[in-house]
């Protein structure tokens, strides 16, 4: 039997790098200052902080999230400079509730009008980079049922404290309701069954991330504007892989956000999500020479049997160019037309 020491010697780049990163960049929550002290540190850094919530039909939760951020982190302590909601054409009262709670609301279709919008969280995040005024952006999902301001402050603090950190990912415990009973730590099914195993195979240096698909994270806007964005389910894992290339592993960090309660998807609805994420990881691995040969990853729809035969799920994952690149291209086109 091979002990841990021997295994590290045999595969140092697989085990050692991820382990060293995990020890160094899994940040202690005890180092996060209270809101007033964090506000002083933000002011001293001269950094502006933007919080953005992508939304689609989240009338039940978005109001309390926005109100809590405005009350605790904008009025009582000046941690956050702007609060934006990018709404993906909700057909409920999401947009009105967010405005009433103090957020500035944009419809996703209003942003980057030269590029037609498509459904998906990633598209909303990408478009938000065209309007944020902050040096740091914090992205928070708008379906959190137990939101607290620490979801924001714990993500901001490491970026203020350490200029070498460019991106901070949250992780948390995710209970799931099964048969009317709440089961702790059973959320994150796609993470455990697909994302983590595939990352371990093809991007082992990212194996230290507790929840690579977590929806709460923060980063430096100038860095995030330099990477592409997937429009749908793959936005989180694509972001991690592309940031690994753009800034290196040591510029990435993670921090514990405690427990996160949100609306869990039924198992059947997770299959298209897993399909899109798996396809993205394989395609990125092939593009970076991490497969032994062409993987054959294509754009075929996902097929699965049903009572009526075969269901076809057309999982669309468009890849948006880096925002900086797009704006340069659009500026060049405008110049050519004007000339």
N, C-alpha and C positions, 0 to 999 in steps of 0.2 A: 504493500500500500504506500502511495506517495504522500509524504507529509507536506505541510504548507510551505516549509522552507524550500524543499526540493521543487515543488510546483512553481514557486516564484522564480527559481533559477532557470527552469525549463521554459517558462513563458513570461518573462519579466514584463514585456510590453503589454501583455493581456491583463495581468493581475496587478503588478506593481504600480503602474501609472494611474489606473482607476482608483486603487486603494489610497495612494498618496493624495490624489485630488480630493477624494471623499473626506479624508481627515482634515485637509487644509481648507477646503471650500464649502463644507457643510457648516454653516455659521451658527454660533450659539445665540439663542434668542435673548439670553441674559445680557448681551452686549447692546441690545437695542434700547436707546434712551426713551424716557417718557416724552409725551407729545411736545411739551413746552421746550424741553432741552433739544429735541430733534429739530424743532422750528428754529432755534438759535443756530444750530449747526448748518441747517439749510441756508439760512441767511448769510452765515459766515462764508459759505462756499460760493455764494453768488449764483447758485444753480436755481433755475425755475423748474417746478415739478408739475406735470400734467397727469391727470387720471382720466382714463378713457374706458367707458363701458360699451362694448358691442351689445346690441339688443335685438330681439325678435319676440314679440308677444310675451313680455315679462312684466305685465302690469301688477302682478301679485307681489313682486319682490323689489323692483327697481326703485320705487319711491323711498323705501326705508334705507336702501344702500346709499342713494344720492343724498338724502337728508342727513344721514350719519356722517358722511364725508364732509359735507358743507359745515355742519355744526361743530364737529370735533377738530377737523384738520384745516379748515379755512377761516372760521370765525373765532373759535376759542384758542387755537394755536395755528399760526400761519405756516403750515407745512406744505400745503398744496396750493398752487397758484391758479389752476383752472381745472374744471370738471366738465368733461365732454361725454355725451352719449352719441354713438353712431348707430342709428336705428335702421334696420334692414326692412323698411316699409311694413312695420307692424300693423295689423288690422284690429288691434285692441287699443287701449288708452295708454300704452307704454310711453309714447312721446310726450303726451300732455302731463302725465304724472311726473316724468323726469324733469320737465320744465318747472312745474310747480314746486319741485323739491330743490330747485336751485341749479340744475345742470343746463349747459348750453347744448341743444340738441341739433344734430345734423341728420338728414336722411342720407343714407349711403349713396344714393343716386345723384345727390348734389355735389359730391366730392369727386375730383378728377373726372369731370364730365367727358373728357376726350376718350375715356375707357369705359364702355358700357358695364354696369355692375352685374354681378351674378350672385345667386344665393350663397351664403357661407360666411362664417365668422372671420376666416382669414382675409377675405376681401374687405370686410369692414375694418379690420386692424390695419391693413395696408393703406386704405384710404385715409385713415385717421392721421397718418404721418404727414399728410398734405396740409393739415390745419393746426396741429399741436404747436404751441408756442414754447413749450418747455424744453429744457436740456435733458430732462429725464422724463420718460413716460412710464406710467404704471397701467397695465391692462388688467381689468378685473371682470370676471363673468358676472352677468346681471341676474342670474338665477339662484344666488346664494341665499339660503333661508336663515342662516345664523351669522350674518355679516357683522363684523366688528371692525373698527378703524385699524386694529393691528394687522389686518390683511394688507393694508396699504403701508403702514409705518415699517413693518418688518422687511418689506421689499425695498423701501427707499433707503433705509439706514446704511446698509453695506455700500451702496453706491456713493453716498455722501462721505463715508468714513475712509474708503479706499479707492483712489483714482484708478488703480489697476484693474478694478472690477468693472466690466462693461455690461453684465447681464446677470440678473438674479431670478432664479426660478423658485416658486413656492412648492412645498409638499405638505401633505396633511393626512389625517386619518379620515376615511370615507365610509361611513355606515351605509347600509342599504336596507330597505324595507322589503322583507320577504314573508308573504303570508300573514301580513299584519304585524309582524315582529321585526324590530330593528336589530340587524345583525352588524356588529362593529367590524370595521376593516375589511368588508367584503366588496366595497366599491372598486372601481378601477379594473374591471374585468378585461378590457382590451389591453390595458397596460401590462397586466401580468401574463396574459396568455399569448400576446403577439408582440407588442412594442418592445418590451424588455428583452425577450429572447432574440428577436431579430437584431436589435442594437448590439447585444452581446456577441452575436456572430460577426457582424460587419463593421460595427463602430464600438469596439470594446472599451475604448477610452471614455465613452459616455455611460458606461455601466454604473458609475457612481451616483447617477441621478435617481433619486427615490421614485419620482413620478415624472417621467419625461413628457407625459401628455397633460400635465396639470395646466389649468387655464388661467392661473394668476402668475404674473411675472412682470419684471420691470427692467428697463435698459436705457442706455444712453442713446438719445435720438440720432445723433450723428452716425453711430454704428448701425442702428437698425435701418436707417435709410440706405445703407450700402448693401443690404442682402435682399434676395428675392423672397416672395411670400406665396405660399400655396393658398388658394381661396377657400378650401373646405376643411375636412377633417385632419388633413396632414399639416396644418399650419404650425402646430407646436413641434412636432418631430423634425419637420423640415427646417424650422428656425434653429433648433439645436445643432443640427448637422452643418448648416451653413455658417453659423456663428463659430463653430469649431474651426472652420477654415479661415474665417475673416479675422478673428482675434485670438484664437488659441484657447486651449482648455483652461489654463489658469486664469483667464479673464472671465470665466463663468463661475457662478456660485449658486448655492441653494440654501433655503432657510425654512424652518418648520413654522407653518401657519396654524397648527393645532388641529381642530376638527372642522371639516367642511360638510355642510348638509345642503343638498340640492336635489333637483328632480332627476332621478335615475331613469335611464332608458330601459325599456323591455329588452330582453335578450335578443329577440329577432331583429330589433332595430340596430343592434351593434354590428351585424355582419357587414353592411356597406361601409361603416366607419372603419372596421378592421381591414377590409379589402383596400380602401384608399390608402390607409397608413402603411400597410404592408407593401403595396406597390411603390410608394414613395421611397421607403427605406431601401428596397432592392434597386430602384432606379438610381438613387444617389450612390449606392455602393458600386454599381456598375460604372457610373460616370467617373468615379474616383479610383478605378482600378482595384477595387477590393473584392471582386469576384474572379474566379478562375477563368471565366470566359463570359461571353454574352449571356445574360440571364433570361433573355426573351421577354422581359417585362414590356408589355404593350398597353394599348388603350382599350382592350376588350372589356365589355361590360361584365359585371358579376352575374353568374347564373346559379340558381339553386332550385331544387324541386319544390313543388307546391301541390295542393290537392287538384289543381287544374292543369298540371303539367310542369313547365319550366318558367319560373319567374326571371325577368331580366331587370337588373338594377344597374342603371347607367350612372356610375359613380364619377362625377365630374370633379377633377382637381386641376384647375388652371393654375399656371405659375405666373405671378405678376413680377415684372422686372423690379430691381431695386428702385426706390422712389427717386434717388438722386439721378440715376441713369435715365429714367423716364422724363424727368423735368429737363435734363440736358437735351434729350432728343426732341421734346416738344418745343423747346426754345430754338433749336436749330431749324426745325420745320417752319416755325413762325418767322424766323429771320429770312429763310429762303423765299417764303411767300411775300414778305414785305419788300425784299430786294427785287 
